[in-house]
Amino acid sequence: MTIVVTGASGFIGKNLIAELGNYGNHRVVQVTRHTTEKELANYLKEATFVFHLAGINRPQHEEEFMQGNHDFTKQIVTYLKQLGNACPILVASSTQAERDNVYGQSKKAGEEVVFQYAEETGAQVFVYRLPNVFGKWCRPNYNSAIATFCHNISRDLEITVNDATVKLTLVYIDDVVREFINALEGKANKVGIYYEVATVHKQILGDIVELITSFKKSREERSVPTMSDAFTKALYSTYLSYLPENQFSYPLKMNVDLRGSFTEFIKTPDRGQVSVNISKPGITKGNHWHHTKNEKFLVVSGHGVIRFRKIGTKEVIEYFVSGEKLEVVDIPVGYTHNIENLGDTDMVTIMWVNEIFDPEKPDTFFVEV
């Protein structure tokens, strides 16, 4: 296939082209504002599918709305008809087409051009009225509140929220691209005469700001948000894409003593926390038990032994562990346990516990194994 993408340097265009590169051995032709009319005509002559994503939404002059959203669409379908190429065309329109404003009127006019093209040629057309789209590679401080908030909050820059109670209708860029690929494969989500992205998020603006702010704090708190919520998961990925390039890393607090170190890595609201434990040669750590708190130990470097003794009994159970044979050892409740480094190098253990440590309710009782 020869796939033509207009607006190739834009937010949606860049994401779509990146995914098309993973999709198959197709020729993807990128149309930008620097593409000449002759080049455009040649591209459309060979096209087997057109993604028409180009448009104007922040012009310097009002008349540019109609030029970018209607006139350019008209130019594309005119070329296709003149060339006798009735290939499918997908158009990224906007929910603003439902409203009586200049931008909406221009998007509506562009839609009508495409529907007329379908009537005249029999070509298949896919018109998507997209709400606000968010995700990586969107230009901040332009026309996307989420891009602006992610960019500015990650840099401690000021943000402006005019009305925190406004409800936004949003779609995530990965869901948009996936739906566009579905259209290419003949599996588009049609609703009436239009097509829609199946997954839509309706969120309060103030809640979005609070969530993005919590993402910034999470690095200091060594936490990650709840990934079971689809919007939170998508927004967190988006936020990370706006981090300053010299701030991808952040330090952890290492609790160091003569025995080695213990460092908390990740805390979660509902899945416990992960830590890294380093034990010096000959060192034994632990000798405690829990009522409800449970753990998983994974030695990734060095070798040692994990010992257990059920409270109220005398029998000691031993599990020998090594970074050369990765295996997880569950630490059941009701067993006092310890871990000893039997090697001559540091032993590194990844430790997961089912709850974040609460000093008011530590559920940890020291008893020798």
N, C-alpha and C positions, 0 to 999 in steps of 0.2 A: 504494500500500500504506500501511496504518497500522501502524507498527512500534512495539511497546511494549517498553521496556527497563527492567527493574527493576534496582535497584542502580546507577542512572544516575550517581550522584556518586562511585562507587567507581573503583578503578584500572582494571579492565577496562572498566567501563561508560563512563568518560570517553573512553577510546581508541576503543571501538566507535562511540560517538556521533559522534566527530570524523570517523571514516572513513565512516559512513553519510551524513554531510553532503556528502561527496565522491562518493557512490555513485550518487545519482539523486534524482529529484524525488518523494521519499516523505515522508510525515508521520511524524516520529519523536516519540513521546511518552515523556517521562522520568518514571519512578517513583522517588521517593526516600523516605526515612523521614518526610518532611513531607507526603507524599501522603495524603489522607484515604481512608477506605474507599469513600465515595461516588464520589470521583474515580477510584479504581482500578477500580471496577465499570464506570463509564462508558467508561474507556479500553479495558478488556477487551471490552466490547460491540462496539467498532469495530475491534478488533485483527484484522489478517490474519497477523501473525507476532509471537510473543512471545519475547524474549531474557530469560530469567530468570537474572539474575546476582547478585541480592541474596542475602546470607547473613551468618552470624555466625561469626567465627573467633577473636575475642579478647574474650569477654564478661566482665563483672564477676562474674556468677553462672553456675554450670554449667548451670542449667535454660534459660538463654537460647540455648544451642546448639540444642535441639530447637524452641524457639519460632521462631527465625530461619530454621532450615534445613528443618524439617519443617512446622511449623504454617503458615508464610506460604506455602509451596508448596501446601499443602492448600487454603488460602484462594483462591489464584489458580485452581487447576483447578476448584474448586467453583463459583466465579463463572462460569468459562467454560462449565461444564456447565449451570448454571442459565440462562445467557443463550443456550444453544443454539449456541455458537460453538466449533466443533471445529477451531480454527486450529492450525497447528504451534507447538510450543513447544520452545525450546532451553534446556537447563539446564546451568549451569556447576557441576558437582560437583567432587569432589576425589579424588585417589588415596588419600587418607586413608580413604575409604569402604571400602577393603579391610582396614582395621585395626580392632582391637577397642579403640577409645578413644571417649570421649564425643563428640568432634567427628566422628570417622569414622562413628559410629552415627547421628548426626543427619543427615549427608549421605546415608548409605545409605537412611535412612527417607524423605528427600526424593525420592530416585531412585524408590523403590517407589511413591510417590504418583503420580509422572509416568507410570510404566509402567502403572499401573492406569488412569489417565486415558486412555491410548492404547487399552487393551483395551475400555474402556466406550464410547468415542466413535469409535474408528477414526482419531483424529487422529495425525498424524506427530509423533514426539518425538525429540529429539536430546539424548542425555545424554553430556556430555564429562567424563571424570574427569581433571581437569587436575593436573599436577604443579606444582612451584614456577614461577610466572610472573614474569618480570622485564622491565623496560623503563621508559620515561619515565612520570612522574606517579604512581609508586607511593610510598606514604607511608613515609619512613624512620623508623628506630627504632620500628617497630611489629611487623610479622610477616614482613618480607622482609629476609633477610641482605644481598642484593645492593644493595637500595635504601639500607640503613643504611651499608654499606661505601662506596658511591659518595658518599653525602652527607657522611659523616664524614671520609673520606680527602681529599676535595676541600677540606675546611675545616681540615685538620690536627687533627681531633678524634680522640680515642682510640677504638679498636675492640676488641672482644673476640672471640677465636676459641677456642672451647672444645675443638674437635677438628679440627685442620687436615686430617686424613686422611679425613674424611667425604666420601662421593661424593653430589653433588646431581644430581637429575634436573630439568631446567629446560626451559621453553619461553619463547620470546621473544614479547612482546606483539603485535608486528606479525604474527607467524605465527598467533597465536591469533585475532586479528581477521580475518585473511585466511581462515582456516578457517571462522569464523562466517559470513562473507559467502558462502563456498562453500555452506554449509548453506542460507542464504537463497535461493541460486540453484539448489538441488537438486543440488549437486556435493560433498556432504559426504563425509568420509573415514570410512567405517564399518568397524569391526573387531569382529566378533561382535555383541553387542547394544548396544555402546557406540560412540562416535565419538571420534576422536583427532586431535590436531594432528600433522601428518606429520613435522615437523622437531623432534626432541628432542635436547637436549644433556646429556651426562653428564660432569660436571666435578668435580674434587677441590676442596674448599673452600679449602685452602691455596693452590692454583694460582690460584684466582679472586682471592684477596686480593693475591697477587703481581702479577697482571695489572693490577688496578685501581691498585695503587701505581705500576706502571710508566707508566700513563696520566698520572698526576700529574707524574712526572718527565719525561715526554716533552715537556711544554711548555718546560721548562728546557733540554732537549737538542735542541729544534727537530725532534722526530721524530714519526712516526705509526707505529702498529703494523702488523703484516701483515694486510691486509684480505682476503686470500684465505681465511682461516679464518672460517667463518660465525659461530662463537661470539664470537671476538675482535671482529669487526666489529659485532655486535649489542651486546656489552658496552661497547665504546668509545662507541657512540652513546648508550647508557644513561648512562654516566659523564658525558658532556658535558651531559646534561640536568639534572644535579645540581650543576653549577658555581654558586657564588654569583653573583648577578646583577651584582655590581660587579667580577667577575673574569672576564668573558667574554674580555677582551683580555689579551695578554701581550707584553712588549717583545722586540725582536730586537736582537742585537748588530751594529751597523753599523760596518764597518771603513772609516773615512773618511780620505782624504788629499786632496792638491791636485788629483788627477785625477778625484775623485768619490767613489764608495763601492761597497762590495761587501757584501751581506748574505745570509747563509744563511737560507732560509725553511723548508724541510721536508727532513728526512732520513728515509729508509725503510730497513728491513733488506735488502730485495731489489730495490728499484726506483730506487736512486740517490738523488740529492738535487736540490732546486730552489733557486736563488738569484736575487737581484735585483741587477743591475749598473747603476750610474748613472755615465755618462761625461760630463765637462764638455766644452764646445765645443772642438774641435781636438785632443782627447786620443785617443791610440791605446793600447789595452790588448791584452795577449796576447803575441804573438811567442814562442810555444812550441808543442811538439808532444807527442803521446803514442803509446805502443806499443799499449795496449789500451783505455785510457780514451777514451770518446767522449761527445760533447756535442750538444745542440740549442740554438740561439740563436733567440730571438723578440724582435725590437725592437717595443715597444708604444708608444713615444713618441719623437719626434725622428727624425732620419734619419742614415744613415752608410753605411759600406762594410765588408764582411767580406772579408778577403784570405786566400788560400791559396797555399802553394807546397809541392809534394811534395818530401820530403827527397831530396837527390841530384840535383834538377833546378833549372832557372832560371826556368821559366815561372810567372808569378803570375796566379792566377785571382781575379776580383773579383765579389762579389755585393752590389748596392746594396739597402739595406733601409730601411724606413720604417714608422713607426707608422700611417701612412695606408693602408698595404696590408700587412696582417698575413700573414707567411709564415715558416715554420720553415726554418732553414738547418742542415743536419746538418754536424757537424764530424768528418770521418773520421779514423781513426788514420793516422799516417805523413805527415800534412800539418802543417807549421808554419802558424800562423794568427794573425791579429789582427783587431781591430775598432776602427774610427776613427769618431769623431763628426764629421760634415761640416756640422752645423748650427750655429746660434747659440744654441741652448737645450740643456739637459741631454737626453741620450739615455738612455732606460730600456730595458734588455734583460733578459728572463727567460731564465735559463740552467739547463738540465737537464744533469746528468752521470750516467752510468750506475752510479757507485759513490761511496760516501761517502769523502771525502778521508782518506787514511791518510798521516800525515807520515813513517812508516817506509818506505812505498812510494808516493811521490807520482806516479810515472810522468809526470813533467812535465819537459821539456828545453827550455831557452831557446835559440831560434835566430831571428834576424831573418827576417821574410818576404822 
